[in-house]
């Protein structure tokens, strides 16, 4: 299981949330794959990203669920654990 994290350099909510995601990744809780929405337009279109940050939980190669906006550690843990 991992999370696709669609982000951009100019996105303020992304800047606030990215350190939380990096901590969860470093702690071995979940793997985040950070995707720059500005340079990865093919993935943005494939996953129909309408706003950033967007987080997509992937399990066995399939999208389980998604959420967007700035999130806390607790919100990420709930997102990951309640799939």
VMD Tcl script that draws the C-alpha trace (Angstrom):
set ca {
  {0.00 0.00 0.00}
  {1.24 3.50 -0.80}
  {-0.01 7.04 -1.33}
  {0.36 9.11 -4.48}
  {0.81 12.69 -3.30}
  {0.12 15.26 -6.03}
  {1.86 18.51 -5.18}
  {3.41 21.65 -6.71}
  {6.11 24.08 -5.64}
  {3.71 27.04 -5.62}
  {1.05 25.28 -3.50}
  {0.91 26.64 0.08}
  {-1.23 23.78 1.51}
  {1.24 21.35 -0.09}
  {4.15 23.08 1.63}
  {2.41 22.80 5.01}
  {1.48 19.14 4.55}
  {4.57 17.71 2.86}
  {6.68 17.59 6.08}
  {3.93 15.53 7.74}
  {3.92 13.07 4.84}
  {7.73 12.91 4.84}
  {7.68 12.08 8.58}
  {5.17 9.26 8.05}
  {7.30 7.91 5.20}
  {10.51 8.16 7.24}
  {8.81 6.44 10.20}
  {7.89 3.52 7.93}
  {4.15 4.01 8.37}
  {3.32 4.41 4.67}
  {5.24 5.06 1.47}
  {4.42 8.37 -0.19}
  {5.27 8.93 -3.84}
  {5.52 12.68 -4.38}
  {4.31 13.72 -7.83}
  {4.87 17.25 -9.16}
  {1.55 18.12 -10.78}
  {3.16 20.73 -13.03}
  {5.66 18.35 -14.63}
  {3.64 15.12 -14.54}
  {0.59 16.14 -16.56}
  {0.07 12.60 -17.88}
  {-0.46 11.33 -14.32}
  {-2.59 14.36 -13.43}
  {-4.87 13.51 -16.36}
  {-4.84 9.76 -15.70}
  {-5.95 10.23 -12.10}
  {-8.24 13.18 -12.94}
  {-6.62 15.50 -10.41}
  {-8.77 18.61 -9.98}
  {-6.97 20.25 -7.03}
  {-3.78 19.91 -5.07}
  {-2.66 18.61 -2.78}
  {-4.45 15.36 -3.63}
  {-3.60 12.06 -1.95}
  {-4.58 8.73 -3.52}
  {-4.30 5.53 -1.50}
  {-3.17 2.66 -3.75}
  {-3.45 -1.00 -2.73}
  {-2.62 -3.89 -5.06}
  {-2.29 -1.41 -7.92}
  {-5.80 0.00 -7.50}
  {-7.12 3.25 -6.11}
  {-8.82 2.64 -2.77}
  {-9.75 6.22 -1.93}
  {-8.56 9.81 -2.13}
  {-8.61 13.05 -0.21}
  {-7.28 16.54 -0.79}
  {-6.33 19.70 1.03}
  {-3.87 20.34 3.86}
  {-3.95 17.48 6.40}
  {-2.59 16.74 9.86}
  {-0.73 13.62 10.92}
  {-3.91 12.35 12.57}
  {-5.93 12.88 9.39}
  {-3.34 10.97 7.35}
  {-3.35 8.10 9.84}
  {-7.15 7.91 9.71}
  {-7.02 7.98 5.89}
  {-4.48 5.15 5.80}
  {-5.94 2.95 8.53}
  {-9.62 3.18 7.59}
  {-9.38 1.83 4.07}
}
mol new
graphics top color blue
foreach p $ca { graphics top sphere $p radius 0.5 }
foreach p [lrange $ca 0 end-1] q [lrange $ca 1 end] { graphics top cylinder $p $q radius 0.2 }
display resetview
